[in-house]
Amino acid sequence: MIKQTVTIKNPTGLHLRPAGLFCKTAMMYNSKITFETKNSIANAKSVLSVLGACVKSGDEIDLICDGEDEEAAMKGMVEVIEEGLGE
């Protein structure tokens, strides 16, 4: 299991379109991918779970990847977040 803190940089946070890209990226990996916010833990492979976390621009999340491809999963997830989640 590996964990990394990242900041959501896109201007609108994780609303529907960026959340969809976030989940699509997470589903490319076999590892279990979750993230923690101030008040919740969300499944990165579930759009409803991601939307329910109410992540806004500037919020920090702790990404957690656990599984056979956890290193690649963490790299891919951090990359898509730093690129602005399509915005």
C-alpha positions as CSV (number, residue, x, y, z in Angstrom):
1,M,0.0,0.0,0.0
2,I,1.3,3.5,-0.9
3,K,-0.1,6.9,0.0
4,Q,0.5,10.3,-1.4
5,T,-1.1,13.7,-0.7
6,V,-2.1,15.7,-3.8
7,T,-3.9,19.0,-4.3
8,I,-6.8,19.3,-6.7
9,K,-5.8,22.1,-9.1
10,N,-8.6,22.3,-11.6
11,P,-10.8,25.4,-11.0
12,T,-14.1,23.6,-10.4
13,G,-12.9,20.7,-8.2
14,L,-14.2,17.1,-8.7
15,H,-17.6,17.9,-10.4
16,L,-19.1,15.4,-12.9
17,R,-16.8,15.7,-15.9
18,P,-13.5,15.7,-13.9
19,A,-14.8,13.0,-11.6
20,G,-15.6,10.8,-14.6
21,L,-12.0,11.2,-15.9
22,F,-10.7,10.5,-12.4
23,C,-12.7,7.3,-12.2
24,K,-11.9,6.3,-15.7
25,T,-8.2,6.6,-14.9
26,A,-8.6,4.6,-11.7
27,M,-10.4,1.8,-13.5
28,M,-7.4,1.2,-15.7
29,Y,-5.6,-0.4,-12.8
30,N,-6.2,-3.6,-10.8
31,S,-5.2,-2.0,-7.5
32,K,-7.8,-0.8,-5.0
33,I,-7.6,3.0,-5.2
34,T,-9.2,5.2,-2.6
35,F,-8.7,8.7,-1.3
36,E,-9.3,10.5,2.0
37,T,-10.5,14.0,2.4
38,K,-11.1,15.9,5.6
39,N,-14.2,14.1,6.5
40,S,-14.5,11.0,4.3
41,I,-12.9,8.1,2.4
42,A,-14.0,7.6,-1.2
43,N,-13.6,4.8,-3.8
44,A,-11.8,6.4,-6.7
45,K,-13.4,3.9,-9.1
46,S,-17.0,5.1,-8.3
47,V,-18.3,8.3,-9.7
48,L,-20.9,8.6,-7.0
49,S,-18.3,8.1,-4.3
50,V,-16.0,10.7,-5.8
51,L,-18.9,13.2,-6.2
52,G,-20.0,12.5,-2.7
53,A,-16.7,13.5,-1.3
54,C,-17.4,17.1,-2.4
55,V,-13.8,17.9,-3.3
56,K,-13.3,21.6,-4.3
57,S,-10.4,23.3,-6.1
58,G,-7.4,23.7,-3.7
59,D,-8.5,20.8,-1.5
60,E,-5.8,18.2,-0.6
61,I,-6.6,14.5,-0.8
62,D,-4.6,11.5,0.3
63,L,-4.5,9.0,-2.5
64,I,-4.1,5.4,-1.4
65,C,-3.2,2.6,-3.9
66,D,-3.1,-1.0,-2.8
67,G,-2.4,-3.9,-5.1
68,E,-0.2,-5.5,-7.7
69,D,0.1,-2.4,-9.8
70,E,0.0,0.2,-7.0
71,E,3.1,2.1,-8.2
72,A,1.8,2.5,-11.8
73,A,-1.7,3.4,-10.4
74,M,-0.3,6.1,-8.1
75,K,1.8,7.6,-11.0
76,G,-1.3,7.6,-13.3
77,M,-3.6,9.1,-10.8
78,V,-1.2,11.9,-9.7
79,E,-0.5,12.6,-13.4
80,V,-4.2,13.1,-14.3
81,I,-4.8,15.3,-11.3
82,E,-1.7,17.5,-12.0
83,E,-2.8,17.9,-15.6
84,G,-6.1,19.4,-14.4
85,L,-8.5,16.5,-14.9
86,G,-9.3,17.6,-18.4
87,E,-10.0,21.2,-17.7
